[in-house]
């Protein structure tokens, strides 16, 4: 998987857009980051999974997925080794991350509405 292939996959989800976050390209849906490219280097990307999803991807594809360092990794931040990744597993991970971002955005909208 190349960075351009990752970018194309991330942008294939309805409503997704590319921006920048801490000097790296990121991918958002409804304003929420679901993936980052080039973190911590050009051979890697990151997808925001739940801890349970992260454990499943690491179990099924241990050569591709690993937790990012620190608390962020314990919360589901998952590093992707791009040269080892294939379209199938990366599509599944990006889809899960995108859905997670949509769910989080919806929960925030609902909680703000309840406060009014």
FISE-159566 format. One record per atom (N, C-alpha, C): atom name; z, x, y. Coordinates in Angstrom, 1 decimal. Example, Ala and Ser with C-alpha at 12.3 -4.5 7.8 and 13.67 -1.06 7.14 Angstrom:
('N'; (7.8; 13.2; -5.7));
('CA'; (7.8; 12.3; -4.5));
('C'; (7.8; 13.2; -3.3));
('N'; (7.1; 12.8; -2.2));
('CA'; (7.1; 13.7; -1.1));
('C'; (7.9; 12.9; 0.0));
% end
This chain:
('N'; (0.0; 0.9; -1.2));
('CA'; (0.0; 0.0; 0.0));
('C'; (0.0; 0.9; 1.2));
('N'; (-0.9; 0.6; 2.1));
('CA'; (-1.0; 1.4; 3.4));
('C'; (-0.2; 0.6; 4.5));
('N'; (0.0; 1.2; 5.6));
('CA'; (0.6; 0.5; 6.7));
('C'; (-0.2; -0.6; 7.2));
('N'; (-1.5; -0.4; 7.2));
('CA'; (-2.4; -1.5; 7.7));
('C'; (-2.4; -2.7; 6.7));
('N'; (-2.4; -2.4; 5.4));
('CA'; (-2.3; -3.5; 4.4));
('C'; (-1.0; -4.3; 4.6));
('N'; (0.1; -3.5; 4.8));
('CA'; (1.4; -4.2; 5.1));
('C'; (1.3; -5.1; 6.3));
('N'; (0.7; -4.5; 7.4));
('CA'; (0.6; -5.3; 8.6));
('C'; (-0.2; -6.6; 8.4));
('N'; (-1.3; -6.5; 7.6));
('CA'; (-2.2; -7.6; 7.4));
('C'; (-1.4; -8.7; 6.5));
('N'; (-0.6; -8.2; 5.6));
('CA'; (0.2; -9.2; 4.8));
('C'; (1.2; -9.9; 5.6));
('N'; (1.9; -9.1; 6.4));
('CA'; (3.0; -9.7; 7.3));
('C'; (2.4; -10.7; 8.3));
('N'; (1.2; -10.4; 8.8));
('CA'; (0.6; -11.3; 9.8));
('C'; (-0.1; -12.5; 9.1));
('N'; (-0.1; -12.5; 7.8));
('CA'; (-0.8; -13.6; 7.1));
('C'; (0.0; -14.9; 7.0));
('N'; (1.3; -14.8; 7.4));
('CA'; (2.2; -16.0; 7.3));
('C'; (2.0; -16.8; 8.6));
('N'; (2.0; -18.1; 8.5));
('CA'; (1.8; -19.0; 9.6));
('C'; (2.9; -18.8; 10.7));
('N'; (2.5; -18.6; 11.9));
('CA'; (3.4; -18.4; 13.0));
('C'; (3.9; -17.0; 13.2));
('N'; (3.5; -16.0; 12.3));
('CA'; (4.0; -14.7; 12.4));
('C'; (3.3; -13.9; 13.5));
('N'; (4.0; -13.0; 14.1));
('CA'; (3.4; -12.2; 15.2));
('C'; (4.0; -10.8; 15.1));
('N'; (3.3; -9.8; 15.7));
('CA'; (3.7; -8.5; 15.7));
('C'; (4.3; -8.2; 17.1));
('N'; (5.4; -7.5; 17.2));
('CA'; (6.0; -7.0; 18.4));
('C'; (6.5; -5.6; 18.1));
('N'; (7.5; -5.1; 18.9));
('CA'; (8.1; -3.8; 18.7));
('C'; (9.6; -4.0; 18.7));
('N'; (10.3; -3.2; 17.9));
('CA'; (11.7; -3.2; 17.9));
('C'; (12.2; -1.8; 17.6));
('N'; (13.0; -1.2; 18.5));
('CA'; (13.5; 0.2; 18.4));
('C'; (12.3; 1.2; 18.2));
('N'; (11.2; 1.0; 18.8));
('CA'; (10.1; 1.9; 18.7));
('C'; (9.2; 1.7; 17.5));
('N'; (9.5; 0.7; 16.7));
('CA'; (8.7; 0.5; 15.5));
('C'; (8.1; -0.9; 15.5));
('N'; (6.9; -1.1; 15.0));
('CA'; (6.3; -2.4; 14.9));
('C'; (7.2; -3.3; 14.1));
('N'; (7.4; -4.5; 14.6));
('CA'; (8.1; -5.5; 13.7));
('C'; (7.3; -6.8; 13.7));
('N'; (7.7; -7.6; 12.7));
('CA'; (7.0; -8.9; 12.5));
('C'; (8.0; -10.0; 12.6));
('N'; (7.7; -11.0; 13.3));
('CA'; (8.6; -12.1; 13.6));
('C'; (7.9; -13.5; 13.4));
('N'; (8.8; -14.4; 13.1));
('CA'; (8.4; -15.8; 13.1));
('C'; (9.5; -16.6; 13.8));
('N'; (9.1; -17.5; 14.7));
('CA'; (10.0; -18.2; 15.6));
('C'; (11.0; -17.2; 16.3));
('N'; (10.5; -16.1; 16.7));
('CA'; (11.3; -15.1; 17.4));
('C'; (12.2; -14.3; 16.6));
('N'; (12.3; -14.5; 15.3));
('CA'; (13.2; -13.8; 14.4));
('C'; (12.5; -12.7; 13.6));
('N'; (13.0; -11.5; 13.6));
('CA'; (12.4; -10.4; 12.8));
('C'; (12.6; -10.7; 11.3));
('N'; (11.5; -10.5; 10.6));
('CA'; (11.6; -10.6; 9.1));
('C'; (11.1; -9.3; 8.4));
('N'; (10.5; -8.4; 9.2));
('CA'; (10.0; -7.2; 8.6));
('C'; (9.8; -6.1; 9.7));
('N'; (9.9; -4.9; 9.4));
('CA'; (9.6; -3.8; 10.3));
('C'; (8.8; -2.7; 9.6));
('N'; (7.9; -2.1; 10.3));
('CA'; (7.0; -1.1; 9.7));
('C'; (7.4; 0.3; 10.3));
('N'; (7.3; 1.3; 9.4));
('CA'; (7.6; 2.7; 9.8));
('C'; (9.0; 3.0; 10.0));
('N'; (9.9; 2.3; 9.3));
('CA'; (11.3; 2.6; 9.4));
('C'; (11.8; 3.0; 8.0));
('N'; (12.4; 4.2; 7.9));
('CA'; (12.7; 5.2; 8.9));
('C'; (11.6; 6.2; 9.1));
('N'; (10.5; 6.1; 8.3));
('CA'; (9.4; 7.0; 8.5));
('C'; (8.1; 6.2; 8.2));
('N'; (7.0; 6.8; 8.3));
('CA'; (5.7; 6.2; 8.1));
('C'; (5.4; 5.8; 6.6));
('N'; (6.2; 6.3; 5.7));
('CA'; (6.0; 5.9; 4.3));
('C'; (6.8; 4.6; 3.9));
('N'; (7.5; 4.1; 4.9));
('CA'; (8.4; 3.0; 4.5));
('C'; (8.3; 1.8; 5.5));
('N'; (8.8; 0.7; 5.0));
('CA'; (8.9; -0.5; 5.8));
('C'; (10.2; -1.1; 5.4));
('N'; (10.6; -2.2; 6.1));
('CA'; (11.8; -2.9; 5.8));
('C'; (11.5; -4.4; 5.8));
('N'; (12.2; -5.1; 4.9));
('CA'; (12.1; -6.6; 4.8));
('C'; (13.6; -7.1; 4.9));
('N'; (13.8; -8.2; 5.6));
('CA'; (15.1; -8.8; 5.7));
('C'; (15.3; -9.8; 4.6));
('N'; (16.0; -9.5; 3.5));
('CA'; (16.2; -10.4; 2.4));
('C'; (17.7; -10.8; 2.4));
('N'; (18.0; -11.7; 1.6));
('CA'; (19.4; -12.0; 1.3));
('C'; (19.9; -10.9; 0.3));
('N'; (21.2; -10.7; 0.2));
('CA'; (21.7; -9.7; -0.8));
('C'; (21.3; -10.1; -2.2));
('N'; (21.2; -11.4; -2.5));
('CA'; (20.8; -11.8; -3.8));
('C'; (19.3; -11.5; -4.1));
('N'; (18.5; -11.8; -3.1));
('CA'; (17.1; -11.5; -3.2));
('C'; (16.9; -10.0; -3.3));
('N'; (17.6; -9.2; -2.5));
('CA'; (17.5; -7.7; -2.5));
('C'; (17.8; -7.2; -4.0));
('N'; (18.9; -7.7; -4.6));
('CA'; (19.2; -7.3; -5.9));
('C'; (18.1; -7.6; -6.9));
('N'; (17.5; -8.8; -6.8));
('CA'; (16.4; -9.2; -7.7));
('C'; (15.2; -8.2; -7.5));
('N'; (14.8; -8.0; -6.3));
('CA'; (13.6; -7.1; -6.1));
('C'; (13.9; -5.7; -6.5));
('N'; (15.2; -5.2; -6.3));
('CA'; (15.5; -3.8; -6.7));
('C'; (15.5; -3.8; -8.3));
('N'; (16.0; -4.8; -8.9));
('CA'; (16.0; -4.8; -10.4));
('C'; (14.6; -4.9; -10.9));
('N'; (13.7; -5.7; -10.4));
('CA'; (12.4; -5.9; -10.9));
('C'; (11.4; -4.8; -10.5));
('N'; (11.6; -4.2; -9.3));
('CA'; (10.7; -3.1; -8.8));
('C'; (11.5; -2.0; -8.2));
('N'; (12.3; -1.3; -9.1));
('CA'; (13.2; -0.2; -8.5));
('C'; (12.5; 0.9; -7.9));
('N'; (11.3; 1.2; -8.2));
('CA'; (10.6; 2.3; -7.6));
('C'; (10.0; 1.9; -6.2));
('N'; (10.1; 0.7; -5.8));
('CA'; (9.6; 0.2; -4.5));
('C'; (10.7; -0.2; -3.5));
('N'; (11.7; -0.9; -4.0));
('CA'; (12.7; -1.5; -3.1));
('C'; (14.1; -0.8; -3.3));
('N'; (14.7; -0.6; -2.1));
('CA'; (16.1; 0.0; -2.1));
('C'; (16.8; -0.5; -0.8));
('N'; (18.1; -0.6; -0.8));
('CA'; (18.8; -1.0; 0.4));
('C'; (18.7; 0.0; 1.5));
('N'; (18.6; -0.4; 2.7));
('CA'; (18.7; 0.5; 3.8));
('C'; (20.1; 1.0; 3.9));
('N'; (20.4; 2.0; 4.7));
('CA'; (21.7; 2.6; 4.8));
('C'; (22.7; 1.6; 5.5));
('N'; (23.9; 1.7; 5.1));
('CA'; (25.0; 1.1; 5.9));
('C'; (25.1; -0.4; 5.6));
('N'; (25.8; -1.0; 6.6));
('CA'; (26.1; -2.5; 6.5));
('C'; (24.9; -3.3; 6.5));
('N'; (23.9; -2.9; 7.3));
('CA'; (22.6; -3.6; 7.3));
('C'; (22.0; -3.8; 5.9));
('N'; (22.1; -2.7; 5.1));
('CA'; (21.6; -2.7; 3.7));
('C'; (22.4; -3.6; 2.8));
('N'; (23.7; -3.6; 3.1));
('CA'; (24.6; -4.5; 2.3));
('C'; (24.4; -6.0; 2.6));
('N'; (23.8; -6.2; 3.8));
('CA'; (23.5; -7.6; 4.2));
('C'; (22.1; -8.0; 3.8));
('N'; (21.4; -7.2; 3.1));
('CA'; (20.0; -7.5; 2.6));
('C'; (18.9; -6.8; 3.2));
('N'; (19.1; -5.9; 4.2));
('CA'; (18.1; -5.1; 4.8));
('C'; (17.5; -4.2; 3.7));
('N'; (16.2; -4.3; 3.3));
('CA'; (15.7; -3.7; 2.2));
('C'; (14.5; -2.8; 2.5));
('N'; (14.6; -1.6; 2.1));
('CA'; (13.5; -0.6; 2.4));
('C'; (12.4; -0.7; 1.3));
('N'; (11.2; -0.5; 1.8));
('CA'; (10.0; -0.6; 0.9));
('C'; (9.3; 0.7; 0.9));
('N'; (9.1; 1.4; -0.2));
('CA'; (8.4; 2.6; -0.3));
('C'; (6.9; 2.2; -0.4));
('N'; (6.2; 2.3; 0.7));
('CA'; (4.8; 1.7; 0.7));
('C'; (3.9; 2.4; -0.3));
('N'; (3.8; 3.7; -0.5));
('CA'; (2.9; 4.2; -1.5));
('C'; (3.1; 3.7; -2.9));
('N'; (4.3; 3.2; -3.3));
('CA'; (4.5; 2.7; -4.6));
('C'; (4.4; 1.2; -4.7));
('N'; (4.3; 0.5; -3.5));
('CA'; (4.2; -1.0; -3.5));
('C'; (2.8; -1.5; -3.8));
('N'; (2.8; -2.6; -4.5));
('CA'; (1.5; -3.3; -4.8));
('C'; (1.6; -4.7; -4.0));
('N'; (0.4; -5.2; -3.8));
('CA'; (0.3; -6.5; -3.0));
('C'; (1.1; -7.6; -3.6));
('N'; (1.2; -7.7; -4.9));
('CA'; (1.9; -8.9; -5.5));
('C'; (3.4; -8.9; -5.1));
('N'; (4.1; -7.8; -5.4));
('CA'; (5.5; -7.8; -5.1));
('C'; (5.8; -7.7; -3.6));
('N'; (5.0; -7.1; -2.9));
('CA'; (5.2; -7.1; -1.4));
('C'; (5.0; -8.4; -0.8));
('N'; (4.0; -9.1; -1.3));
('CA'; (3.7; -10.5; -0.8));
('C'; (4.9; -11.4; -1.1));
('N'; (5.5; -11.3; -2.3));
('CA'; (6.7; -12.1; -2.6));
('C'; (7.9; -11.7; -1.7));
('N'; (8.1; -10.4; -1.5));
('CA'; (9.2; -10.0; -0.6));
('C'; (9.0; -10.5; 0.8));
('N'; (7.8; -10.3; 1.4));
('CA'; (7.5; -10.7; 2.7));
('C'; (7.6; -12.3; 2.9));
('N'; (7.2; -13.0; 1.9));
('CA'; (7.3; -14.4; 1.9));
('C'; (8.8; -14.8; 2.0));
('N'; (9.6; -14.2; 1.1));
('CA'; (11.1; -14.5; 1.1));
('C'; (11.7; -14.2; 2.5));
('N'; (11.3; -13.0; 3.0));
('CA'; (11.9; -12.6; 4.3));
('C'; (11.4; -13.5; 5.4));
('N'; (10.2; -13.9; 5.4));
('CA'; (9.7; -14.9; 6.4));
('C'; (10.4; -16.2; 6.3));
('N'; (10.6; -16.7; 5.1));
('CA'; (11.3; -18.0; 4.9));
('C'; (12.7; -17.8; 5.4));
('N'; (13.4; -16.7; 5.1));
('CA'; (14.8; -16.5; 5.6));
('C'; (14.8; -16.5; 7.1));
('N'; (13.9; -15.9; 7.8));
('CA'; (13.8; -16.0; 9.2));
('C'; (13.6; -17.4; 9.8));
('N'; (12.8; -18.2; 9.1));
('CA'; (12.6; -19.5; 9.5));
('C'; (13.8; -20.4; 9.3));
('N'; (14.5; -20.2; 8.2));
('CA'; (15.8; -20.9; 7.9));
('C'; (16.8; -20.5; 9.0));
('N'; (17.0; -19.3; 9.3));
('CA'; (17.9; -18.8; 10.3));
('C'; (17.6; -19.4; 11.7));
('N'; (16.4; -19.4; 12.0));
('CA'; (16.0; -20.0; 13.3));
('C'; (16.3; -21.5; 13.4));
('N'; (16.0; -22.2; 12.3));
('CA'; (16.3; -23.6; 12.2));
('C'; (17.8; -23.9; 12.3));
('N'; (18.6; -23.1; 11.6));
('CA'; (20.1; -23.3; 11.7));
('C'; (20.6; -23.1; 13.1));
('N'; (20.0; -22.1; 13.8));
('CA'; (20.5; -21.9; 15.2));
('C'; (20.1; -23.0; 16.1));
('N'; (18.9; -23.5; 15.9));
('CA'; (18.5; -24.7; 16.7));
('C'; (19.4; -25.9; 16.5));
('N'; (19.7; -26.1; 15.2));
('CA'; (20.5; -27.3; 14.8));
('C'; (21.9; -27.1; 15.4));
('N'; (22.5; -25.9; 15.3));
('CA'; (23.8; -25.7; 15.9));
('C'; (23.9; -25.8; 17.4));
('N'; (22.8; -25.4; 18.1));
('CA'; (22.7; -25.6; 19.5));
('C'; (22.6; -27.1; 19.9));
('N'; (21.9; -27.8; 19.1));
('CA'; (21.7; -29.2; 19.3));
('C'; (23.0; -30.0; 19.1));
('N'; (23.8; -29.6; 18.2));
('CA'; (25.1; -30.2; 17.9));
('C'; (26.1; -30.0; 19.0));
('N'; (25.9; -28.9; 19.7));
('CA'; (26.8; -28.6; 20.8));
('C'; (26.5; -29.4; 22.1));
('N'; (25.4; -30.0; 22.2));
('CA'; (25.0; -30.7; 23.4));
('C'; (25.6; -32.1; 23.4));
% end
